[in-house]
């Protein structure tokens, strides 16, 4: 009898495994119904004990996670567009939390695949990511600074691909992911969420604005809104360097940042290596190139320019990137993120020399960028009434030491949202993360639990009075204040959240 029982248990285990594998197959997965698209292929297979380093958008809790999941790739095209888009969907074999999470990309990419998805699955989410059909000439996936996919030929933008990048592919990913989740588990997700940082943060706000009934909760971190303006404007300090033929060394650049932090650190009442109130940091750089990064091109042209980054941002990473030889002769390093926008979308010429632009040419190019691309990638519509009506909840946070995207752009957008609806805080809350760099990093603590707080808001109506933040590089914990409130030191160990209050 013991042997017989063991045999039955073994057969039962085999049956469960076969049943699981049969559900995760191309034949078992129902083809998604996607308006305006044609499904070309579905591939599905189980992945067991897959291990990868991963993290979530806007957190610094990355690590190696080992997961088992149903791995599905859906390939589709939009007839007449000549595009081929791949959507990855990963579904936990065990421990599904009943939720779906769409994931954004960054830079000029619409998705980062396993970089975000492994973490999401490890948290129990069914997850999805898309490549947007954006590939290089050899068919490989693009890197975040590569924009070559946007140009068919000299003078001709690939508008369908740009539309995929801007809006279409992200919504397609959501529709495909939700339908695949329902097909596999034989029931729809109880709730759907989206999370993204940088370009993914732009995708997040785009979904709230243009597809307001798709996601129940949206987390938008350091959103790259006003892309058509802040991206080309980021080249302003490099243009100044070329015009003046003055190239500060990385050490010199960092010395200005360190001096600014030292002067403005105590504005909140404590010295912790963080500028808590950038608007009161009234200092100017004697070095014109440094000042160009801090004040931005908006100081020259309010009509076509843009904000600079705050004074504790690492401007040597993107805004003033230089390299020096052994004899201390310095020159400008490539600034692909900013420069490629001029090449591929403004000049529409991959050989365009950005280092030869005069001031007039620069602002003429900025004007052209605004005219051609605002409606496509601006994503700054403050009217979120449809998202509100659908019952959606939206959390946005932005690091004030962001070295890529000037936080004042996000502040400006949120103020417009509040003008359009003074009660917008009922469904959209914005938090400034003091001392935090782009998406994560820097001395300031990161709100790693923002997604969990969003879930509580959506599912239990527990609106976040503050965002809990931990693990800054200076070993601090803080409660991030809802805008326009700011953290103020009230006494005690500055590393503890209880030593600050929101004022």
N, C-alpha and C positions, 0 to 999 in steps of 0.2 A: 504493500500500500504506500509506503514511503517513497519508493522508486516511482510508482505511478503518479503520486502527487507532484513530485519534482518534475516529472515529464510534462504534466499538465501546465505547471508554472512556466517551464521553458517554452512550451508551445505558445502559451499566452503572451509571453514576452516577445516572441518572434512575430506573432500576429499583430501586436501593437506597433512593432517596428515597421512591418510591412504596410500597415494601415497609414502610419505617419508618412512613410516614403511615398505611398501612392497619392496622398493628398498633395505632396510637394512634387508635382510632375506637370509637364506642359499640358498633358491631356486632361488633368484634373482642374487646372486653373481656368476659370471662365475668362474669356477675352473681354477686356475693358471696353466700355462704350464711351468713346471720346469724340465729342462733336468737332467736326472740322479736321479730323485726323483719320489715318488708316493704320491699323495695327499690322506690323510686318512680321513680328516674331515674338514668341514667348519662350524663354528658357527657364527651367526650374530644377533645382536639385538641393538636397540637404547638405549642409556643412556642419561637421561635428568638431568641437574643440578648436574652432578657429581662434587664433590669438593675434592681437594687433594692439599697437599703442594708439589710444584714441582719447578724445575729450569732447565735451559739449561746447556749442557756440557760446563764447563769453564766459568760460570758466577756466580755472587753472588747476583743476583736479585730474588732469590727464594722467594716464597710466596704461599699463598693459592689461587688457581684459580678454578673457577666453569665453567664447560664446558658441552655442549651437543654434542654428537657425535654418529656415527655408529660404534659400537664396534665389530670388526671381529677377530676371532682367526682361523688361518689355521694350521692344524696339518699335517706334512708330514714325510716321512721316505726315506732313501736311501736304496733300496733293497740290502740285503747282509750285511748291516752295523748294523742291529738290533738297530737302533736309533729311537727316537720319538722326533721330533722338533716342537716347537710351535712358531708361528710368530703372534704377535699382530699388528693389523692395526686399527688406530683410525682416523675417517674421520669427520671433522666438519659438523654438520647438516646445519649450516648457516655460511656465512662469509669465505668460503674457498678462500684462496689467490691464488689458481691455482698452488701451488707448493707442491712437495712431499719432506719429510725429513726423511731419515733413521737415526737411533740413535744407538750409540754404548754402550758398557758396561764399565767394569773396573775390575781390578784385574783378577780373574779367572772366571769372568762372561761375557757373550757376550751381555747382555742387562739388563737394569734396569727398564723396563716397565714404569709404571705410573710416576716414579720419574722424568723422562725426557719427557715422551709423553704428559702429561697434559699441561706442559708449551708450548710445540710445537703446540698443538691443539689450545691453547689460543691465539697463535700468528697467527693462520689461516692456519697452515700447515696440510696436510694429513701426518700422521706419522706412523712409524713402528719400532718394536723392536723384538728381538728374544732371546729365552732362550738357543738356540744352542743345545737343547737336553741334557744339562748338569744338571742332578739332582742327589740328594743324594740317598742312598740305600732305603730310605722310600718314594721316589718319590717327595720330596719337592725340591724347587728351591735352588740352591747353594748360599752361601754368597761369597763375593769377595775374601776372603782369603782361601776358601775351595777348595782343589785340589783332594779330595778323589775320585771324579768321573773319574779321569785319570787312575786309576789302576783297572784292571779287577780282578787280583789276584796277589799274591806276585810274582814279577819278570815279570809281563805281563802288559804292557801299553795298554790302550784302544785307539788304534790308530785312528779308525774312529771318536770317540768323540774328540780326540785331533785335528784331521783335521777339524772337525766342529768348534771348538774353534778358530783355527788358521785362517781359511779362508772361508770354505764352507758355514757355517750357515749365515755369514754376507752377502755374495753375494746372497744366497737364499732369505734372508729377503728383499733385495733390489728388486729382480725380483718379488717376491710375492707382496710386497707392491705397486710397480708401476702398476702391472696388476690389483690388487684389486681396486686401486684408479681409474683406467680407467674404470673398470666395473661398479663401483658405480656411478661415475659422468658422465658416458657415453662419456668421453673424457679423453685423457691422461693429466698428469700434464704438464704444460708449461716448468717447470724446476725441476730438481731433485738435492737435496743436501744431504750431510751426515755430521753429527757432532758427535764428541766423544772426551772424555778426558781420559788420562791414557791408560788403555787397549783399550778404545774406540778410543783414538788417534792413537794407533797401528793399529786398524781396519781401521781407516781413511786412513793412508798411505798405508796399504795393498791394499785397493780398488784402489788407484791411480796407484799402481805398477802392480797389477795383473788383475784388471778388470777396465781398464782405460776409457772405454766408458759408464759406468753405471751412473755416477754422473756428473752433470755440474759443481758443486762447492763442495769443501770438506774443512771442518774445523777440523784440527788436533791439539788438545791441549795436551801439556805435553805427547807426544806419547811414549808408552812403547815399543819402538823398542829395538832391541838387548836384548829381553826378556830372552833368554837363557844364557845371561851373567850378566846383571845388577841385575836380581832377585837373583840368588844364591850368587853373589858378595856382595849383601846387608847384608849377614850374617857374613861378615868378622869381624866387630867390636864385635859381640857376640862371635865369636870364640876366639878372643883375650881375652875377659873377662873370658871365661872358662879356657883358657890356663894359664892366670896370676892369676886367682882367685881374681880379682879386679873388684868390681861392684860399680861404682859411683852412688850416689843418683840422682834422677831427679833434685833436686836443684843444685847440683854440675855441672851436665851436662848443665843445662840452664845458669849457671853463665859463662861458657866458651863461649856460644853463645852470651850472652849479652856483654861480654868483647870484642869479635871480632867485633861486630857491632859498639861498641863505638870507637874502634881504626880505623876502616876502613870506617866509615860512611861518612866522609867529603871528600872522594876521588873525588866526583863530585862537590865539592865546597859548599855544604850545609849540615847541620845536620838535617836529617829528619827520622832517624831510619832505613834507607835503605842502603845496600851495593850495589852501582850502578855499580861497576867495580870489580867483584870478582877476576879477574886475577891479579889485582894489590894489593890485600889484602895479603901482604907478612907476615903472622904470622903463627907460629906453636904452637900447644898445647903441654904443658909440660906433660900432661896426655896422655899416650900411647893409651888408648882406644878412647879418643876423637879424637886424631890425625888419628886413623884408619878410623873413619867415614869421616873426612875431606879429607884425601889423598887417601883413597880407597885402595883396594887390588892391583890396578895397580901400586902402588908405590913399591910393592914387586915383582910382576910378570906382566910385560907389555904385555906378550903373552896371559896370561889367566885371568888376573885381570881386574878390571874396575874402572872407576872414582869414587871419593867420592862426597858427596854433598857439596854445598857451605857453607861458614861459618856462614851465617845468617839463615840457615835452622834449623828447630826444630828437632834435632837429637834424642831427647828423645822419639819421637813418634814411630819410626821404627828401626833406626839404633842402638841406644843404649837404649833399653827399659828395665828399672829395676823397681823393687818394693821393698819397705823397711818396715820392721816390726816396732813395737812400740819402740824397743830398738835400732833402727837405724841400724840394720843388713840388708844389701841389697843383692838382688839376681837378676838374670836375669829373666825377664818376657818372656813369649812365643812370638816368632817372626814367626807367622804362614805364613805370606806372603812370607818371604824368606826361612824359614826352610822347609816348605812343598814341595818346589821344590826339595830339596835334597831327602826327603822321598819318594815322589811318582813318580818322573821322573828320578832321578839319581840312588838312591839305589833301587828304585821300591819296597820298603818295608815300610809299614805304621808304623812299630815299630822301624825304624831306629833312633838311638840316635844322633842327630846333635851335641850335646855338647861334644862329645868325639873325634871329628875330629882333627887330627894333621895338621900342616901346609901343609905337603906333601899330606895328604889325601884330604884336602880342594882343592888344586889346581889340583889334579888328577880328583876330581869330577867336577871341573870347565871345565877341558879339555873334559871330557865325555859329559857334557852338550852341549858344543860347537859342538862336533862331531854329536850328535844325533838330535839336535833340531834347529840348525841355519837355515837350509833351510825351516823349517816349520813356525817358529815364529820370525825369525830375522827381516824380513821386512825392509831391508836396501838397497834394490836395488836402486842405484842413477840414473838409466836410466829411466827417466819419459817421454821419447820421444813419446810414444804412448798416454799418457795422454795429452801431448801438442798437438798432432795431432788431438785429439778428441775435442779440444777447451776447455778443463777443466781448472778450476782455483782452486788453493790450498793455503790456509792460515794456517800456523803453528805458534803457540806461546807457549812459555814455561816459567813458573815462575822461576826466578833465585834463589828463596828461597825454591824451591821444596824439601820437606822432604822425598820423596819416590823415585823419579826418578832423577838421576843426570843430570842436564841440559846439561852438556858437551857432553853427548851422542847424543843429538839432534843437537847441534852445529856441531859436527863432521860429522853427516850424511848430514847436509845441505851444508857443505863445499865440500863433495863428489859430491853432486848434481851439485854444481856450477862448479866443475872440469869437470864433464861430459858434462855440457852445460852452458857456461859462460852467456848465455842469459836466464837462468832459471827464473830470477826475472820477466820475462814477464808473467809467469803463476804460479809461486810458490814463495811466500814471507814468510820469517820467522822473527818473532819478539821476543825479549827477554823482559819479564815482570819483571821489577826490584821490588824486595821485595815481590813478590807474591809466595804463597806456592803452594801445589799440587792442581791443577785445580782452586783454588780460596783461599782466606784467606791470612793472613799476612798484613803488613802495606802498601804494594804496591797496587796501583789502578789496577783494573781488566778490561780488554777490553770487557765489557758486550755487546757492539755493534758489535763484530767481525762478527757475522752471517749477520747482516744488511750490513756491509761493503763488505762481500763476495757476497751478492746478487747484490749490486751495481756494483761490478767488473764483475760478470757473465752477468748480464742483460743490463747494461748500459756502460760497458767498462770503469768504473771508478776505476782504480787500487788504492789500499790503499797506499798513500804515508807514512802514519803513521796509527797506530791503536789507536783510542781514548779510554782512560781508565779512570775510575772514581771509587769512593767508596772504596778506600783502608781504612784500619782500622785507619790510621792517617789522614783521611779526605783530601786526596790529589786527584788531577786530573793530568794526564800526557798524552802525546802523545808518544806511544811506537815507537821506531825507527826500521826501517828495518835493519836486520843484514847486515854488521857488524857495523853499526853506533850505537853510544851510546848517551844517554841523558847527556847534560852538562848544568849546572846551569848558567844563564846569568844575574840573578838579579831579585829582586822582591819577592813576597810571594811564598814560596816553595810549597804551596798547589795549586797553579794555573799552568795549563799546559803552559801558555805563558812565564813562568819564566825559561823554559828549551828549548834547541834546540838540534837537532841531529847533531853530529860531527863524 
